Amino acid sequence: MGHKIASGRRGRRDLGHPYREGVRNDRHDEPLSSEELELFLQYLHRFARHDLDLFALLEVGDPASPCYVTLTREPVSGTERAAYRCP
């Protein structure tokens, strides 16, 4: 099972491609360092500003126990905006 990114895009490049094959980091069993976490958040902010139109659905992590991530422009229904952490 490859990891995938699906997106609700309006006329932009498609992100619905296999993800796992493109990941070239042998350190999946280690937590992120402070520097790596900072870079991750910077990339996430950049992705949200420039690549996310409607939504992105991601399946990441261990294939035996994947993590499902949903990125949207609106809070999850029934969740107050104040509940979200803004790194």
C-alpha positions in Angstrom: 0.0 0.0 0.0 1.6 3.3 -1.1 1.1 6.5 0.8 -1.0 8.9 -1.2 -2.0 12.6 -1.3 -5.4 13.5 -2.8 -6.4 17.0 -3.3 -9.4 19.2 -4.2 -7.5 21.4 -6.7 -8.9 23.9 -9.2 -6.8 23.6 -12.4 -3.5 23.1 -10.7 -1.0 20.3 -10.6 -2.4 17.0 -9.3 -1.1 15.7 -6.0 -2.9 12.4 -6.3 0.3 10.4 -6.8 1.9 7.6 -4.8 3.8 9.3 -2.0 5.9 6.5 -0.3 8.1 5.8 -3.3 9.2 9.5 -3.3 10.2 9.5 0.4 14.0 9.0 0.7 14.5 9.2 4.4 15.8 6.1 6.3 15.0 7.7 9.6 11.3 6.9 9.8 11.8 5.2 13.2 13.1 8.4 14.9 11.2 11.4 16.1 11.8 14.8 14.5 14.6 17.0 15.9 13.7 20.6 16.8 15.2 21.8 13.6 13.3 19.2 11.5 10.0 20.1 13.2 10.7 23.8 12.5 11.3 23.0 8.8 8.2 20.8 8.7 6.0 23.6 10.0 7.6 26.1 7.6 6.9 23.7 4.7 3.4 23.1 6.0 2.7 26.9 6.1 4.1 27.3 2.6 2.0 24.3 1.3 -1.2 25.9 2.8 -0.4 29.3 1.2 0.6 28.2 -2.2 -0.7 24.6 -2.9 -3.9 24.0 -1.0 -7.0 25.1 -2.7 -10.0 23.2 -1.3 -8.5 20.2 0.6 -5.7 17.6 0.8 -6.2 14.1 2.1 -3.0 12.3 3.1 -2.2 8.8 4.3 1.3 8.8 6.0 3.4 6.9 8.5 3.6 3.2 9.1 1.7 1.3 6.4 0.6 -1.2 9.1 -0.9 1.6 11.1 -1.3 4.7 8.9 -2.2 8.2 10.0 -4.9 9.9 8.0 -4.5 13.7 7.7 -7.1 16.1 6.3 -6.1 19.7 5.4 -9.0 22.0 4.6 -9.7 25.7 4.5 -12.5 25.3 7.1 -12.5 23.9 10.6 -14.0 20.4 11.1 -17.7 20.6 11.5 -18.6 21.3 15.1 -15.1 22.3 16.1 -14.4 25.8 17.3 -11.6 27.6 15.5 -10.0 28.4 18.9 -9.4 24.6 19.3 -6.8 24.6 16.6 -3.1 25.2 17.5 -1.3 27.8 15.4 2.4 26.9 15.3 
